[in-house]
Structure formats: structure tokens, C-alpha cells
Amino acid sequence: MSENEQKDVHDNLSEFKKVYTNIVQLIIAARIASGLSKKDLAEMLNEDRRKIAALENGLFCIELLLKVANLFSIEVKLTHKSF
């Protein structure tokens, strides 16, 4: 991988982390606004409460993020760019 390609990957990863964090913040706000605890949310999704807590604390889990976002009608669009 060339130096420019490495920079592109790094820049894209940094942007992904920012977007992911923003989505998680929307999820947290929606959960709180709905009056749900992490345990309540976990039970609704048939997940372990610790996984919900980990997601809210920055764990990268796209599958769980999409599952929770869908529950709160938060639209998430993923795109892929090949290098």
C-alpha cells in the first residue's frame, strides 16, 4: 500500500470513528428520552445489558449499532470504498 493509500485509509477510519460516535450519542439520547434503562433496552433486543453498555462506551459493533438504531428509527447508511 502506498503512502497516499495509507493516508486515505487513516483519514477514512478517523471519519468513520466520528460518525460512529455521533450515532452512538443519538442512540443514548433516544434511549434516555424513551425512559429506558440499558437493561430495558437489552431485554427488548434480546441482548446482554453489558453489550449495550459496551456499545454506549465506544465498542465497535456494527451489528448491534444497526439493531439499536433501527429500534429508535435512526437511519444509518453504510458505504464502502475500495482502495
Distance bins in CASP14 RR format, pairs under 12 A and 6 or more apart:
PFRMAT RR
TARGET T0000
AUTHOR 0000-0000-0000
RMODE 2
METHOD distances of the structure
MODEL  1
1 7 0 0 0 0 1 0 0 0 0 0 0
1 8 0 0 0 0 1 0 0 0 0 0 0
1 9 1 0 0 1 0 0 0 0 0 0 0
1 10 0 0 0 0 0 1 0 0 0 0 0
1 83 1 0 0 1 0 0 0 0 0 0 0
2 8 0 0 0 0 1 0 0 0 0 0 0
2 9 0 0 0 0 0 1 0 0 0 0 0
2 83 0 0 0 0 1 0 0 0 0 0 0
3 9 0 0 0 0 0 1 0 0 0 0 0
3 10 0 0 0 0 0 1 0 0 0 0 0
4 10 0 0 0 0 0 1 0 0 0 0 0
4 11 0 0 0 0 0 1 0 0 0 0 0
4 83 0 0 0 0 1 0 0 0 0 0 0
5 11 0 0 0 0 0 1 0 0 0 0 0
5 12 0 0 0 0 0 1 0 0 0 0 0
5 81 0 0 0 0 0 1 0 0 0 0 0
5 82 0 0 0 0 0 1 0 0 0 0 0
5 83 1 0 1 0 0 0 0 0 0 0 0
6 12 0 0 0 0 0 1 0 0 0 0 0
6 13 0 0 0 0 0 1 0 0 0 0 0
6 83 0 0 0 0 1 0 0 0 0 0 0
7 13 0 0 0 0 0 1 0 0 0 0 0
7 14 0 0 0 0 0 1 0 0 0 0 0
7 83 0 0 0 0 0 1 0 0 0 0 0
8 14 0 0 0 0 0 1 0 0 0 0 0
8 15 0 0 0 0 0 1 0 0 0 0 0
8 81 0 0 0 0 1 0 0 0 0 0 0
8 82 0 0 0 0 0 1 0 0 0 0 0
8 83 1 0 0 1 0 0 0 0 0 0 0
9 15 0 0 0 0 0 1 0 0 0 0 0
9 16 0 0 0 0 0 1 0 0 0 0 0
9 81 0 0 0 0 1 0 0 0 0 0 0
9 82 0 0 0 0 0 1 0 0 0 0 0
9 83 1 0 0 1 0 0 0 0 0 0 0
10 16 0 0 0 0 0 1 0 0 0 0 0
10 17 0 0 0 0 0 1 0 0 0 0 0
10 83 0 0 0 0 0 1 0 0 0 0 0
11 17 0 0 0 0 0 1 0 0 0 0 0
11 18 0 0 0 0 0 1 0 0 0 0 0
11 81 0 0 0 0 0 1 0 0 0 0 0
11 83 0 0 0 0 0 1 0 0 0 0 0
12 18 0 0 0 0 0 1 0 0 0 0 0
12 19 0 0 0 0 0 1 0 0 0 0 0
12 79 0 0 0 0 0 1 0 0 0 0 0
12 80 0 0 0 0 0 1 0 0 0 0 0
12 81 1 0 0 1 0 0 0 0 0 0 0
12 82 0 0 0 0 0 1 0 0 0 0 0
12 83 0 0 0 0 1 0 0 0 0 0 0
13 19 0 0 0 0 0 1 0 0 0 0 0
13 20 0 0 0 0 0 1 0 0 0 0 0
13 60 0 0 0 0 0 1 0 0 0 0 0
13 81 0 0 0 0 0 1 0 0 0 0 0
13 83 0 0 0 0 0 1 0 0 0 0 0
14 20 0 0 0 0 0 1 0 0 0 0 0
14 21 0 0 0 0 0 1 0 0 0 0 0
15 21 0 0 0 0 0 1 0 0 0 0 0
15 22 0 0 0 0 0 1 0 0 0 0 0
15 79 0 0 0 0 0 1 0 0 0 0 0
15 81 0 0 0 0 0 1 0 0 0 0 0
16 22 0 0 0 0 0 1 0 0 0 0 0
16 23 0 0 0 0 0 1 0 0 0 0 0
16 60 0 0 0 0 1 0 0 0 0 0 0
16 62 0 0 0 0 0 1 0 0 0 0 0
16 65 0 0 0 0 0 1 0 0 0 0 0
16 76 0 0 0 0 0 1 0 0 0 0 0
16 78 0 0 0 0 1 0 0 0 0 0 0
16 79 0 0 0 0 0 1 0 0 0 0 0
16 80 0 0 0 0 0 1 0 0 0 0 0
16 81 0 0 0 0 0 1 0 0 0 0 0
17 23 0 0 0 0 0 1 0 0 0 0 0
17 24 0 0 0 0 0 1 0 0 0 0 0
17 58 0 0 0 0 1 0 0 0 0 0 0
17 60 0 0 0 0 1 0 0 0 0 0 0
18 24 0 0 0 0 0 1 0 0 0 0 0
18 25 0 0 0 0 0 1 0 0 0 0 0
19 25 0 0 0 0 0 1 0 0 0 0 0
19 26 0 0 0 0 0 1 0 0 0 0 0
19 60 0 0 0 0 0 1 0 0 0 0 0
19 62 0 0 0 0 0 1 0 0 0 0 0
19 65 0 0 0 0 0 1 0 0 0 0 0
19 69 0 0 0 0 0 1 0 0 0 0 0
19 76 0 0 0 0 1 0 0 0 0 0 0
19 77 0 0 0 0 0 1 0 0 0 0 0
19 78 0 0 0 0 1 0 0 0 0 0 0
19 79 0 0 0 0 0 1 0 0 0 0 0
20 26 0 0 0 0 0 1 0 0 0 0 0
20 27 0 0 0 0 0 1 0 0 0 0 0
20 55 0 0 0 0 0 1 0 0 0 0 0
20 58 1 0 0 1 0 0 0 0 0 0 0
20 59 0 0 0 0 0 1 0 0 0 0 0
20 60 1 0 0 1 0 0 0 0 0 0 0
20 61 0 0 0 0 1 0 0 0 0 0 0
20 62 0 0 0 0 1 0 0 0 0 0 0
20 64 0 0 0 0 0 1 0 0 0 0 0
20 65 1 0 0 1 0 0 0 0 0 0 0
20 66 0 0 0 0 0 1 0 0 0 0 0
20 69 0 0 0 0 0 1 0 0 0 0 0
20 76 0 0 0 0 1 0 0 0 0 0 0
20 78 0 0 0 0 0 1 0 0 0 0 0
21 27 0 0 0 0 0 1 0 0 0 0 0
21 28 0 0 0 0 0 1 0 0 0 0 0
21 55 0 0 0 0 0 1 0 0 0 0 0
21 56 0 0 0 0 0 1 0 0 0 0 0
21 57 0 0 0 0 0 1 0 0 0 0 0
21 58 1 0 0 1 0 0 0 0 0 0 0
21 59 0 0 0 0 0 1 0 0 0 0 0
21 60 0 0 0 0 0 1 0 0 0 0 0
21 65 0 0 0 0 0 1 0 0 0 0 0
22 28 0 0 0 0 0 1 0 0 0 0 0
22 29 0 0 0 0 0 1 0 0 0 0 0
22 58 0 0 0 0 0 1 0 0 0 0 0
22 65 0 0 0 0 0 1 0 0 0 0 0
22 69 0 0 0 0 0 1 0 0 0 0 0
22 74 0 0 0 0 0 1 0 0 0 0 0
22 76 0 0 0 0 0 1 0 0 0 0 0
23 29 0 0 0 0 0 1 0 0 0 0 0
23 30 0 0 0 0 0 1 0 0 0 0 0
23 55 0 0 0 0 0 1 0 0 0 0 0
23 56 0 0 0 0 0 1 0 0 0 0 0
23 58 0 0 0 0 0 1 0 0 0 0 0
23 60 0 0 0 0 0 1 0 0 0 0 0
23 61 0 0 0 0 0 1 0 0 0 0 0
23 62 0 0 0 0 0 1 0 0 0 0 0
23 64 0 0 0 0 0 1 0 0 0 0 0
23 65 1 0 0 1 0 0 0 0 0 0 0
23 66 0 0 0 0 1 0 0 0 0 0 0
23 68 0 0 0 0 1 0 0 0 0 0 0
23 69 1 0 0 1 0 0 0 0 0 0 0
23 70 0 0 0 0 0 1 0 0 0 0 0
23 72 0 0 0 0 0 1 0 0 0 0 0
23 74 1 0 0 1 0 0 0 0 0 0 0
23 75 0 0 0 0 1 0 0 0 0 0 0
23 76 1 0 0 1 0 0 0 0 0 0 0
23 77 0 0 0 0 0 1 0 0 0 0 0
23 78 0 0 0 0 0 1 0 0 0 0 0
24 30 0 0 0 0 0 1 0 0 0 0 0
24 31 0 0 0 0 0 1 0 0 0 0 0
24 52 0 0 0 0 0 1 0 0 0 0 0
24 53 0 0 0 0 0 1 0 0 0 0 0
24 54 0 0 0 0 0 1 0 0 0 0 0
24 55 1 0 0 1 0 0 0 0 0 0 0
24 56 1 0 0 1 0 0 0 0 0 0 0
24 57 0 0 0 0 1 0 0 0 0 0 0
24 58 1 0 0 1 0 0 0 0 0 0 0
24 59 0 0 0 0 1 0 0 0 0 0 0
24 60 0 0 0 0 1 0 0 0 0 0 0
24 61 0 0 0 0 0 1 0 0 0 0 0
24 62 0 0 0 0 0 1 0 0 0 0 0
24 64 0 0 0 0 0 1 0 0 0 0 0
24 65 1 0 0 1 0 0 0 0 0 0 0
24 66 0 0 0 0 0 1 0 0 0 0 0
24 68 0 0 0 0 1 0 0 0 0 0 0
24 69 0 0 0 0 1 0 0 0 0 0 0
24 72 0 0 0 0 0 1 0 0 0 0 0
24 74 0 0 0 0 0 1 0 0 0 0 0
24 76 0 0 0 0 0 1 0 0 0 0 0
25 31 0 0 0 0 0 1 0 0 0 0 0
25 32 0 0 0 0 0 1 0 0 0 0 0
25 55 0 0 0 0 0 1 0 0 0 0 0
25 56 0 0 0 0 1 0 0 0 0 0 0
25 57 0 0 0 0 0 1 0 0 0 0 0
25 58 0 0 0 0 0 1 0 0 0 0 0
25 65 0 0 0 0 0 1 0 0 0 0 0
25 69 0 0 0 0 0 1 0 0 0 0 0
25 74 0 0 0 0 0 1 0 0 0 0 0
26 32 0 0 0 0 0 1 0 0 0 0 0
26 33 0 0 0 0 0 1 0 0 0 0 0
26 56 0 0 0 0 0 1 0 0 0 0 0
26 65 0 0 0 0 0 1 0 0 0 0 0
26 68 0 0 0 0 1 0 0 0 0 0 0
26 69 1 0 0 1 0 0 0 0 0 0 0
26 71 0 0 0 0 0 1 0 0 0 0 0
26 72 1 0 0 1 0 0 0 0 0 0 0
26 73 0 0 0 0 0 1 0 0 0 0 0
26 74 1 0 1 0 0 0 0 0 0 0 0
26 75 0 0 0 0 0 1 0 0 0 0 0
26 76 0 0 0 0 1 0 0 0 0 0 0
27 33 0 0 0 0 0 1 0 0 0 0 0
27 34 0 0 0 0 0 1 0 0 0 0 0
27 36 0 0 0 0 0 1 0 0 0 0 0
27 38 0 0 0 0 0 1 0 0 0 0 0
27 41 0 0 0 0 1 0 0 0 0 0 0
27 45 0 0 0 0 0 1 0 0 0 0 0
27 52 0 0 0 0 1 0 0 0 0 0 0
27 55 1 0 0 1 0 0 0 0 0 0 0
27 56 1 0 0 1 0 0 0 0 0 0 0
27 58 0 0 0 0 0 1 0 0 0 0 0
27 61 0 0 0 0 0 1 0 0 0 0 0
27 64 0 0 0 0 1 0 0 0 0 0 0
27 65 1 0 0 1 0 0 0 0 0 0 0
27 66 0 0 0 0 0 1 0 0 0 0 0
27 67 0 0 0 0 0 1 0 0 0 0 0
27 68 1 0 1 0 0 0 0 0 0 0 0
27 69 1 0 0 1 0 0 0 0 0 0 0
27 70 0 0 0 0 0 1 0 0 0 0 0
27 71 0 0 0 0 1 0 0 0 0 0 0
27 72 1 0 0 1 0 0 0 0 0 0 0
27 73 0 0 0 0 0 1 0 0 0 0 0
27 74 1 0 0 1 0 0 0 0 0 0 0
27 76 0 0 0 0 1 0 0 0 0 0 0
28 34 0 0 0 0 0 1 0 0 0 0 0
28 35 0 0 0 0 0 1 0 0 0 0 0
28 36 0 0 0 0 0 1 0 0 0 0 0
28 37 0 0 0 0 0 1 0 0 0 0 0
28 38 0 0 0 0 1 0 0 0 0 0 0
28 41 0 0 0 0 0 1 0 0 0 0 0
28 52 0 0 0 0 1 0 0 0 0 0 0
28 53 0 0 0 0 0 1 0 0 0 0 0
28 55 0 0 0 0 1 0 0 0 0 0 0
28 56 1 0 1 0 0 0 0 0 0 0 0
28 57 0 0 0 0 0 1 0 0 0 0 0
28 58 0 0 0 0 0 1 0 0 0 0 0
28 65 0 0 0 0 0 1 0 0 0 0 0
28 68 0 0 0 0 1 0 0 0 0 0 0
28 69 0 0 0 0 0 1 0 0 0 0 0
28 72 0 0 0 0 0 1 0 0 0 0 0
28 74 0 0 0 0 0 1 0 0 0 0 0
29 35 0 0 0 0 0 1 0 0 0 0 0
29 36 0 0 0 0 0 1 0 0 0 0 0
29 56 0 0 0 0 0 1 0 0 0 0 0
29 72 0 0 0 0 1 0 0 0 0 0 0
29 74 0 0 0 0 1 0 0 0 0 0 0
30 36 0 0 0 0 1 0 0 0 0 0 0
30 41 0 0 0 0 1 0 0 0 0 0 0
30 56 0 0 0 0 0 1 0 0 0 0 0
30 68 0 0 0 0 1 0 0 0 0 0 0
30 69 0 0 0 0 1 0 0 0 0 0 0
30 70 0 0 0 0 0 1 0 0 0 0 0
30 71 0 0 0 0 1 0 0 0 0 0 0
30 72 1 1 0 0 0 0 0 0 0 0 0
30 73 0 0 0 0 1 0 0 0 0 0 0
30 74 1 0 0 1 0 0 0 0 0 0 0
31 37 0 0 0 0 1 0 0 0 0 0 0
31 38 1 0 0 1 0 0 0 0 0 0 0
31 39 0 0 0 0 0 1 0 0 0 0 0
31 40 0 0 0 0 1 0 0 0 0 0 0
31 41 1 0 1 0 0 0 0 0 0 0 0
31 42 0 0 0 0 0 1 0 0 0 0 0
31 44 0 0 0 0 0 1 0 0 0 0 0
31 45 0 0 0 0 0 1 0 0 0 0 0
31 52 0 0 0 0 1 0 0 0 0 0 0
31 53 0 0 0 0 0 1 0 0 0 0 0
31 55 0 0 0 0 0 1 0 0 0 0 0
31 56 0 0 0 0 1 0 0 0 0 0 0
31 68 1 0 0 1 0 0 0 0 0 0 0
31 69 0 0 0 0 0 1 0 0 0 0 0
31 71 0 0 0 0 1 0 0 0 0 0 0
31 72 1 0 0 1 0 0 0 0 0 0 0
31 74 0 0 0 0 0 1 0 0 0 0 0
32 38 0 0 0 0 0 1 0 0 0 0 0
32 40 0 0 0 0 0 1 0 0 0 0 0
32 41 0 0 0 0 0 1 0 0 0 0 0
32 56 0 0 0 0 0 1 0 0 0 0 0
32 72 0 0 0 0 0 1 0 0 0 0 0
33 72 0 0 0 0 1 0 0 0 0 0 0
33 74 0 0 0 0 0 1 0 0 0 0 0
34 40 0 0 0 0 1 0 0 0 0 0 0
34 41 0 0 0 0 1 0 0 0 0 0 0
34 44 0 0 0 0 1 0 0 0 0 0 0
34 68 0 0 0 0 0 1 0 0 0 0 0
34 71 0 0 0 0 1 0 0 0 0 0 0
34 72 1 0 0 1 0 0 0 0 0 0 0
34 73 0 0 0 0 0 1 0 0 0 0 0
35 41 0 0 0 0 1 0 0 0 0 0 0
35 44 0 0 0 0 0 1 0 0 0 0 0
35 72 0 0 0 0 0 1 0 0 0 0 0
36 42 0 0 0 0 1 0 0 0 0 0 0
36 43 0 0 0 0 1 0 0 0 0 0 0
36 44 1 0 0 1 0 0 0 0 0 0 0
36 45 0 0 0 0 0 1 0 0 0 0 0
36 49 0 0 0 0 0 1 0 0 0 0 0
36 52 0 0 0 0 1 0 0 0 0 0 0
36 56 0 0 0 0 0 1 0 0 0 0 0
36 68 0 0 0 0 0 1 0 0 0 0 0
36 71 0 0 0 0 1 0 0 0 0 0 0
36 72 0 0 0 0 1 0 0 0 0 0 0
37 43 0 0 0 0 1 0 0 0 0 0 0
37 44 0 0 0 0 0 1 0 0 0 0 0
37 49 0 0 0 0 1 0 0 0 0 0 0
37 52 0 0 0 0 1 0 0 0 0 0 0
37 53 0 0 0 0 0 1 0 0 0 0 0
37 56 0 0 0 0 0 1 0 0 0 0 0
38 44 0 0 0 0 0 1 0 0 0 0 0
38 45 0 0 0 0 0 1 0 0 0 0 0
38 47 0 0 0 0 1 0 0 0 0 0 0
38 48 0 0 0 0 1 0 0 0 0 0 0
38 49 1 0 1 0 0 0 0 0 0 0 0
38 50 0 0 0 0 1 0 0 0 0 0 0
38 51 0 0 0 0 1 0 0 0 0 0 0
38 52 1 0 1 0 0 0 0 0 0 0 0
38 53 1 0 1 0 0 0 0 0 0 0 0
38 54 0 0 0 0 1 0 0 0 0 0 0
38 55 0 0 0 0 1 0 0 0 0 0 0
38 56 1 0 0 1 0 0 0 0 0 0 0
38 57 0 0 0 0 0 1 0 0 0 0 0
38 68 0 0 0 0 0 1 0 0 0 0 0
39 45 0 0 0 0 0 1 0 0 0 0 0
39 47 0 0 0 0 0 1 0 0 0 0 0
39 48 0 0 0 0 1 0 0 0 0 0 0
39 49 1 0 1 0 0 0 0 0 0 0 0
39 50 0 0 0 0 0 1 0 0 0 0 0
39 51 0 0 0 0 0 1 0 0 0 0 0
39 52 0 0 0 0 1 0 0 0 0 0 0
39 53 0 0 0 0 1 0 0 0 0 0 0
40 47 0 0 0 0 0 1 0 0 0 0 0
40 49 0 0 0 0 1 0 0 0 0 0 0
40 52 0 0 0 0 1 0 0 0 0 0 0
40 71 0 0 0 0 0 1 0 0 0 0 0
41 47 1 0 0 1 0 0 0 0 0 0 0
41 48 0 0 0 0 0 1 0 0 0 0 0
41 49 0 0 0 0 1 0 0 0 0 0 0
41 51 0 0 0 0 0 1 0 0 0 0 0
41 52 1 0 1 0 0 0 0 0 0 0 0
41 53 0 0 0 0 1 0 0 0 0 0 0
41 55 0 0 0 0 1 0 0 0 0 0 0
41 56 0 0 0 0 1 0 0 0 0 0 0
41 64 0 0 0 0 0 1 0 0 0 0 0
41 67 0 0 0 0 0 1 0 0 0 0 0
41 68 1 0 0 1 0 0 0 0 0 0 0
41 69 0 0 0 0 0 1 0 0 0 0 0
41 71 1 0 0 1 0 0 0 0 0 0 0
41 72 0 0 0 0 1 0 0 0 0 0 0
42 48 1 0 0 1 0 0 0 0 0 0 0
42 49 1 0 1 0 0 0 0 0 0 0 0
42 50 0 0 0 0 1 0 0 0 0 0 0
42 51 1 0 0 1 0 0 0 0 0 0 0
42 52 1 0 1 0 0 0 0 0 0 0 0
42 53 0 0 0 0 1 0 0 0 0 0 0
42 54 0 0 0 0 0 1 0 0 0 0 0
42 55 0 0 0 0 0 1 0 0 0 0 0
42 56 0 0 0 0 0 1 0 0 0 0 0
42 64 0 0 0 0 0 1 0 0 0 0 0
42 67 0 0 0 0 0 1 0 0 0 0 0
42 68 0 0 0 0 1 0 0 0 0 0 0
42 71 0 0 0 0 0 1 0 0 0 0 0
43 49 0 0 0 0 1 0 0 0 0 0 0
43 51 0 0 0 0 0 1 0 0 0 0 0
43 52 0 0 0 0 1 0 0 0 0 0 0
43 71 0 0 0 0 0 1 0 0 0 0 0
44 52 0 0 0 0 1 0 0 0 0 0 0
44 67 0 0 0 0 0 1 0 0 0 0 0
44 68 0 0 0 0 1 0 0 0 0 0 0
44 70 0 0 0 0 0 1 0 0 0 0 0
44 71 1 0 0 1 0 0 0 0 0 0 0
44 72 0 0 0 0 0 1 0 0 0 0 0
45 51 0 0 0 0 1 0 0 0 0 0 0
45 52 1 0 0 1 0 0 0 0 0 0 0
45 55 0 0 0 0 0 1 0 0 0 0 0
45 63 0 0 0 0 0 1 0 0 0 0 0
45 64 0 0 0 0 1 0 0 0 0 0 0
45 65 0 0 0 0 0 1 0 0 0 0 0
45 66 0 0 0 0 0 1 0 0 0 0 0
45 67 1 0 1 0 0 0 0 0 0 0 0
45 68 1 0 0 1 0 0 0 0 0 0 0
45 69 0 0 0 0 0 1 0 0 0 0 0
45 70 0 0 0 0 1 0 0 0 0 0 0
45 71 1 0 0 1 0 0 0 0 0 0 0
45 72 0 0 0 0 0 1 0 0 0 0 0
46 52 0 0 0 0 0 1 0 0 0 0 0
46 64 0 0 0 0 0 1 0 0 0 0 0
46 67 0 0 0 0 1 0 0 0 0 0 0
46 71 0 0 0 0 0 1 0 0 0 0 0
47 53 0 0 0 0 0 1 0 0 0 0 0
47 54 0 0 0 0 0 1 0 0 0 0 0
47 55 0 0 0 0 1 0 0 0 0 0 0
47 61 0 0 0 0 0 1 0 0 0 0 0
47 63 0 0 0 0 0 1 0 0 0 0 0
47 64 1 0 0 1 0 0 0 0 0 0 0
47 65 0 0 0 0 0 1 0 0 0 0 0
47 67 1 0 0 1 0 0 0 0 0 0 0
47 68 0 0 0 0 1 0 0 0 0 0 0
47 71 0 0 0 0 0 1 0 0 0 0 0
48 54 0 0 0 0 1 0 0 0 0 0 0
48 55 0 0 0 0 0 1 0 0 0 0 0
48 59 0 0 0 0 0 1 0 0 0 0 0
48 61 0 0 0 0 0 1 0 0 0 0 0
48 64 0 0 0 0 0 1 0 0 0 0 0
49 55 0 0 0 0 0 1 0 0 0 0 0
49 56 0 0 0 0 0 1 0 0 0 0 0
50 56 0 0 0 0 0 1 0 0 0 0 0
50 57 0 0 0 0 0 1 0 0 0 0 0
50 59 0 0 0 0 1 0 0 0 0 0 0
50 61 0 0 0 0 0 1 0 0 0 0 0
50 64 0 0 0 0 0 1 0 0 0 0 0
51 57 0 0 0 0 0 1 0 0 0 0 0
51 58 0 0 0 0 0 1 0 0 0 0 0
51 59 1 0 0 1 0 0 0 0 0 0 0
51 61 1 0 0 1 0 0 0 0 0 0 0
51 63 0 0 0 0 0 1 0 0 0 0 0
51 64 1 0 0 1 0 0 0 0 0 0 0
51 65 0 0 0 0 0 1 0 0 0 0 0
51 67 0 0 0 0 0 1 0 0 0 0 0
51 68 0 0 0 0 1 0 0 0 0 0 0
52 58 0 0 0 0 0 1 0 0 0 0 0
52 59 0 0 0 0 1 0 0 0 0 0 0
52 61 0 0 0 0 0 1 0 0 0 0 0
52 64 1 0 0 1 0 0 0 0 0 0 0
52 65 0 0 0 0 0 1 0 0 0 0 0
52 67 0 0 0 0 0 1 0 0 0 0 0
52 68 1 0 0 1 0 0 0 0 0 0 0
52 71 0 0 0 0 0 1 0 0 0 0 0
53 59 0 0 0 0 1 0 0 0 0 0 0
53 61 0 0 0 0 0 1 0 0 0 0 0
53 64 0 0 0 0 0 1 0 0 0 0 0
54 60 0 0 0 0 1 0 0 0 0 0 0
54 61 1 0 0 1 0 0 0 0 0 0 0
54 64 0 0 0 0 1 0 0 0 0 0 0
54 65 0 0 0 0 0 1 0 0 0 0 0
54 68 0 0 0 0 0 1 0 0 0 0 0
55 61 1 0 1 0 0 0 0 0 0 0 0
55 62 0 0 0 0 0 1 0 0 0 0 0
55 63 0 0 0 0 0 1 0 0 0 0 0
55 64 1 0 1 0 0 0 0 0 0 0 0
55 65 1 0 0 1 0 0 0 0 0 0 0
55 66 0 0 0 0 0 1 0 0 0 0 0
55 67 0 0 0 0 1 0 0 0 0 0 0
55 68 1 0 0 1 0 0 0 0 0 0 0
55 69 0 0 0 0 0 1 0 0 0 0 0
56 64 0 0 0 0 0 1 0 0 0 0 0
56 65 0 0 0 0 0 1 0 0 0 0 0
56 68 0 0 0 0 1 0 0 0 0 0 0
58 64 0 0 0 0 0 1 0 0 0 0 0
58 65 0 0 0 0 1 0 0 0 0 0 0
59 65 0 0 0 0 1 0 0 0 0 0 0
59 68 0 0 0 0 0 1 0 0 0 0 0
61 67 0 0 0 0 1 0 0 0 0 0 0
61 68 0 0 0 0 1 0 0 0 0 0 0
61 69 0 0 0 0 0 1 0 0 0 0 0
62 68 0 0 0 0 0 1 0 0 0 0 0
62 69 0 0 0 0 0 1 0 0 0 0 0
62 76 0 0 0 0 1 0 0 0 0 0 0
62 78 1 0 0 1 0 0 0 0 0 0 0
63 69 0 0 0 0 0 1 0 0 0 0 0
63 70 0 0 0 0 0 1 0 0 0 0 0
63 76 0 0 0 0 0 1 0 0 0 0 0
63 78 0 0 0 0 0 1 0 0 0 0 0
64 70 0 0 0 0 0 1 0 0 0 0 0
64 71 0 0 0 0 0 1 0 0 0 0 0
64 76 0 0 0 0 0 1 0 0 0 0 0
65 71 0 0 0 0 0 1 0 0 0 0 0
65 72 0 0 0 0 0 1 0 0 0 0 0
65 74 0 0 0 0 1 0 0 0 0 0 0
65 76 1 0 0 1 0 0 0 0 0 0 0
65 78 0 0 0 0 0 1 0 0 0 0 0
66 72 0 0 0 0 0 1 0 0 0 0 0
66 74 0 0 0 0 1 0 0 0 0 0 0
66 75 0 0 0 0 0 1 0 0 0 0 0
66 76 1 0 1 0 0 0 0 0 0 0 0
66 77 0 0 0 0 0 1 0 0 0 0 0
66 78 0 0 0 0 1 0 0 0 0 0 0
67 74 0 0 0 0 0 1 0 0 0 0 0
67 76 0 0 0 0 0 1 0 0 0 0 0
68 74 0 0 0 0 1 0 0 0 0 0 0
68 76 0 0 0 0 1 0 0 0 0 0 0
69 75 1 0 0 1 0 0 0 0 0 0 0
69 76 1 0 1 0 0 0 0 0 0 0 0
69 77 0 0 0 0 0 1 0 0 0 0 0
69 78 0 0 0 0 0 1 0 0 0 0 0
70 76 0 0 0 0 1 0 0 0 0 0 0
END
